[in-house]
Amino acid sequence: MEILGPIPELVDPVVVAAFEGWNDAADAATSTVAHLAEQWAALPLAELDPEDYYDFQVNRPQIRIEPLGVRSVSWPSTRISVARLPMSTRDVVLIHGIEPSMRWKAFSAEIIGLAQQLNVHTIVTLGALLAATPHTRPVPVTGFASDPLVAQRLGFDPSTYEGPTGIVGVLQDAAQSAGITAVSLWAAVPYYVADPPCPKATLALLSMLEDLLEVPIPLGELPDDSRAWQHGADELASEDPEVAEYVQQLEEARDATELPEASGEAIAREFERYLRRRDPEA
């Protein structure tokens, strides 16, 4: 790992990580980290050596044209940056990368090692998956937390999933083994409108991060982008009777499983977010 500057002393730091590829339907998870980096003016901290983890025939380097017309090569990698949050008692370490092709244990060990150097106590991994969910309803976000109190606060049910995993699952396991609290947030993207981006799913992940971090997150243009995405999905359904019928079936199934108490909890969380954005000290 190449450290790009002095290791900073951070305040109550939390890692938020997302990786392109299998874990990132419609780029919703990595778009979340990119949004945080932009809104919080994150500064580069470190970069993992791509030679160690990537098959360049799978993730090929890209030719770039620099401002003076000089050609350069940009290599696939995982980059780490630090955001010092204004009016907050915590800092955030952001990890944005491509799922590695090999040596996942060593890859995770490098990230955990840096997290320990920075005195990180919680690692949050973000993911997005394609699901049979209607675009007309709020994007479902499921999750897992190794700390039962965090899981209870976020309303997570115990995970029963068994099966293949991606780098987020491996990193989560490595964090737990190192004594670091591991949290995973997954947004469900409607598979019939799966082309990136999906700003509605990114907004859903940001909302859950607000609840977890208990800090206001500037949303920028995402609400407008989300409404435009919703309008485009509505048009798709209106132009194809089969899609419209399928969306209606998904809506009926979703509404039938929504519990009144779950809706009440969602309203309460949304009110807390409103108070946070209005008054950072709330």
N, C-alpha and C positions, 0 to 999 in steps of 0.2 A: 504494500500500500504506500502510495506517495502522499506524504503530508505536505500541504501547500503553504503552511505557515505555522506559527507557534500554536501549540495546543492551548485553547482558551480555557479560562476558568468560568464555568457556566453555572447558572442559578437553577437548581431543581430541574435538570434537563430531561426531556422526553424525546425519544426517537420516533419519527413517522416515516415509514418506508413503503415504497411501491415499486413494482418491477413490470416492465413490458413483457408481453407474451401470454402464456397460458393463464396467468393470474389476472388478466387485465382486459376484460371484455369491453369493447367500444372505447378503449383507452381511458375509462372512467377513473381508475385508481391512480395512474401516473399523472393524469390531468389534475387530480386533487393536489398531489405534491407540487406539481409545477405552479399551480395557482397559489399555494402557500408561499413558495419561494419568491414569486413575483410580488405578492401583496406585502410580505414581511421583509422584502429586500435582503434575502439570505445571502451570505458570503461564502465562497468556496472554502472548504476545509481539507478535503482529501479525495483521492481517486484510486480505485483499485486497478492493478496492472491487468489490462485485457488479455495479455499473452497467457495468463495463468488459468483463465476461466472460459474463454470463448472459442468456439469453432468458427473461424472467419468465413468458411463456406456456407455457414448457416446464418450468421450475423455479419454481413460483409461491411468493411469500412467504407466510408463515403468520401467522395472527392468534394472539396469545398473551394470556392473562389473567394479569396480574401479581397478587402477593399482596393488594394493596389493591383489587383489582377493576378496575384500569385496563387497558384494551386496548392492546396494542402490536403492531407488525409485526416479525416476524423474517425477515430477508432471506437467501436462499441465498448462501453464501459459502465461502471457504476460510480456515480459521483455523490459526494457527501458535502452538505453545506450547513451553515449554522444561522439561525434566525434569532436575533435578540428582540424579544417582543416588547413593544412600548407599553407602558402602564401595566406591566405584568410582573409577577414574582417567579416566572419560569422562562427558560429558553427552550428552543426546539431545534433538534438536529434532524435535517431532512435528507433522506436517501432516495435517489432516483436512478434506477438502473434498468438493464435488460437482464431477464432471467439467464443465469449462466448456463453454458452448455455442458460443463463438467466440474468436478472437484467441489461439489456443493458443501461438503463438510469444512474444507479449508476456507471457502468463500465466507461461510457463516462465522467461522472462527475469527477471521480478520475483522468482521463487523462487530462481533461481540467484544473482541479485544479493545477496539477503539471505544466502544460504548463504556467499557469498564474504566478506561483512561479518563473519560469525560464524566465519570460518576453518574451515568444514566441509571435510573431506577425502573423505567418502563419503556418497552419497545412496542410500538403500534404498527402492525402491518396492514396494508390496505389491499383489497382485491375486488374484482367485479366478475360476475359470471352471467352467462346467458340463461334466461329462465322463462317459464310460461307465466308471465305476469303482464297485466294490461298497462299500456302507456298512460291511460287516463287516470290512474290511481297513483298515490305516493309510491316512490321507489322503495321496496322493502330493503332494509339493511339488517343482516344477521351478524352475529358476532360471538366471540369467545374471549374469556379473560381467565388467566390462571389464578388471579386473586378473586375469591368468591365475593368479597365486598364490592369490587369493581363490577363484576358480572351482575350482581343484584342491583347496583345503582343504575346500570345501563339497561336493565330489563332483559338480560340474556338468559335463555334457557340452556341447560347443559347440552353440550354438543354430542350427538350420537353418530356423527359421520365417521365411517371407516372406508378407506380406499386410497387411490392415488392422490398425491399432493404435489405442490409446486415448491419453489424456493421459499415462499412465505411460510409454508408449514414447517420446512426444515429450519428456517431462521427462528421461528417461534419456539420450536423444540430446543434449539441451542440456547435461547434466552432463558427458558425455564431451567435448564440444566446449570446455567451460570448464576441462578438466583435472581434473575431480573424478571419483573412482572411482564408477561406477554399478553397483548391484546390484539385481536384480529377483527377487522370490520370488512364485511362483504356486501356490496350492492348488487341487486338483481336487475339486469338489463333485459327488456323485452327482446326476445330473439328475432322477432319479425321486423324490428327496426334497430339492428345491431351494428350498422355502420358507424364508425367514430366520426365526430365525438358524440357523447351523450351527456350534455351539461346537467340534465335532470338527475342522473345518477351521481355525478360529481357533487352537486348540491346536497344530496342526501348523505354522502360520506362526510362532507364538511359539517353538516348539522350534528352528526354523531360525534365528530371530533370536538366540536364546541362543548357538547355535553361531557365528554371525557376530560378534556383539558381545562374546562371551566374558564375559557378566555374567549373574548369576541373575535370572530374571524371576518375580516372585510370580504364581501362577496363580489365587489366590482360589477362587471357586466354579466355575471353568471345568471342572475334572475331573468334578465332580458333574453339571454341565449336559451335558457330553459323554456321560456314561453314560445320562442320561435321554433325550437325543436318539437314542442308539443303540437304546435300548429301544423308543422310538416307531417307528423305522425297522424294527426286527425285527417289531413288531406289524403294520405295514403289509404286510410280506412274508408273514406267516403268514395274513393274512386274504384275500390275493389270490394264487391259484395261479400266475397268469401272471407276477406280479411275483416270486414266489418262484423260479420257473424261470429267469427272466431274471437274478436275483441269482446263482443257482448258476452260470450260464454265465459271468458276469463274474468270479466267484471262480476258476473253473477257468482262465480266460484269464489272470488276474492271477498265479495261483500258477505257471502254466507259464512265465511270463516272469521270475519272481523269481530272481535269481542268488544262489547261496550266499554269495559274497563281499559282495554288497550287504547281505544280512541281517547279516553280521558287522560291517560298517561301521556299520549302524544301531544294533547293540547297543553298540558302542564309544562312539558319540556319546551314547547314552542314559546310559551310565555316567559320562561326563564331565559331563553335566547334573546327575546325582545328586550328584557331588562338589561341583559349583558351588553347588547349593542347600544342601548340608550345611555347606560352608565357603566363604564368599565369597572367601577368599584362595587357594582351590585353582585 
